Amino acid sequence: EYEDGVPSISTYYEGSYPSVVDRYFTRYFHPKKSDNGDNEDHLVLYHSNRLCLIGLAKSHAAISKGVISINFNIGNCDRSQSLVKGKHKKGGMNMQPATVLAILKCKDGSEYKVVSSITGKLIEVNDRLGKDLEKLSIEGTGYIAVILCKPENSEKVKSSLMTEEEFRKPVSYTHLRAHETG
């Protein structure tokens, strides 16, 4: 109860309150298999303002193996140095679905490339992950990058990904390859 005698809304609310992700984002997936058969599925949380949080799906092999480092310096470019300014997001790096955002290193020595999964402008990378890699497995908080897609590309971006319902259904390997090249 507050000082003025108004009871807290949580006093009368029963049930589970939906998470921020459930309320404001639509889940899309970019299914991907590595050459050795590991799942490298990516999660794209799509907001109505066209901002997309790019992260790892729970099925990604790196989640189960345990990530020990994340590197945004992919050789020719350090994604963490991207400086975006103003209303039109000047300075944002242009991304294509196969553009590498970061490289993850796992406890067993394996490495995985995290790709942008969509076409758009890189707004920021989540450099806070370097301090707490356990967050990678938390939907929403564990995003790797924020990408803004253009209004004219938004429907094309969504159609290039799998919906949550499609992703949860058993799919054939050929279907995965069709989405990777699309």
Secondary structure in CASP SS format (residue, H / E / C, confidence):
PFRMAT SS
TARGET T0000
AUTHOR 0000-0000-0000
METHOD secondary structure of the structure
MODEL  1
E C 1.00
Y C 1.00
E C 1.00
D C 1.00
G C 1.00
V C 1.00
P C 1.00
S C 1.00
I H 1.00
S H 1.00
T H 1.00
Y C 1.00
Y C 1.00
E C 1.00
G C 1.00
S C 1.00
Y C 1.00
P C 1.00
S C 1.00
V H 1.00
V H 1.00
D H 1.00
R H 1.00
Y H 1.00
F E 1.00
T E 1.00
R E 1.00
Y E 1.00
F E 1.00
H E 1.00
P C 1.00
K C 1.00
K E 1.00
S C 1.00
D C 1.00
N C 1.00
G C 1.00
D C 1.00
N E 1.00
E C 1.00
D C 1.00
H E 1.00
L E 1.00
V E 1.00
L E 1.00
Y E 1.00
H E 1.00
S C 1.00
N C 1.00
R C 1.00
L E 1.00
C E 1.00
L E 1.00
I E 1.00
G E 1.00
L E 1.00
A C 1.00
K C 1.00
S C 1.00
H C 1.00
A H 1.00
A H 1.00
I H 1.00
S H 1.00
K H 1.00
G C 1.00
V E 1.00
I E 1.00
S E 1.00
I E 1.00
N E 1.00
F C 1.00
N E 1.00
I C 1.00
G C 1.00
N C 1.00
C C 1.00
D E 1.00
R H 1.00
S H 1.00
Q H 1.00
S C 1.00
L C 1.00
V C 1.00
K E 1.00
G C 1.00
K C 1.00
H C 1.00
K C 1.00
K E 1.00
G C 1.00
G C 1.00
M E 1.00
N E 1.00
M E 1.00
Q C 1.00
P C 1.00
A C 1.00
T C 1.00
V E 1.00
L E 1.00
A E 1.00
I E 1.00
L E 1.00
K E 1.00
C E 1.00
K C 1.00
D C 1.00
G C 1.00
S C 1.00
E E 1.00
Y E 1.00
K E 1.00
V E 1.00
V E 1.00
S C 1.00
S C 1.00
I C 1.00
T C 1.00
G E 1.00
K E 1.00
L E 1.00
I E 1.00
E E 1.00
V E 1.00
N C 1.00
D H 1.00
R H 1.00
L H 1.00
G H 1.00
K H 1.00
D C 1.00
L H 1.00
E H 1.00
K H 1.00
L H 1.00
S H 1.00
I C 1.00
E C 1.00
G C 1.00
T C 1.00
G C 1.00
Y C 1.00
I C 1.00
A E 1.00
V E 1.00
I E 1.00
L E 1.00
C C 1.00
K C 1.00
P H 1.00
E H 1.00
N H 1.00
S H 1.00
E H 1.00
K H 1.00
V H 1.00
K H 1.00
S H 1.00
S C 1.00
L C 1.00
M E 1.00
T E 1.00
E H 1.00
E H 1.00
E H 1.00
F H 1.00
R H 1.00
K C 1.00
P C 1.00
V C 1.00
S C 1.00
Y H 1.00
T H 1.00
H H 1.00
L H 1.00
R H 1.00
A H 1.00
H H 1.00
E H 1.00
T H 1.00
G C 1.00
END
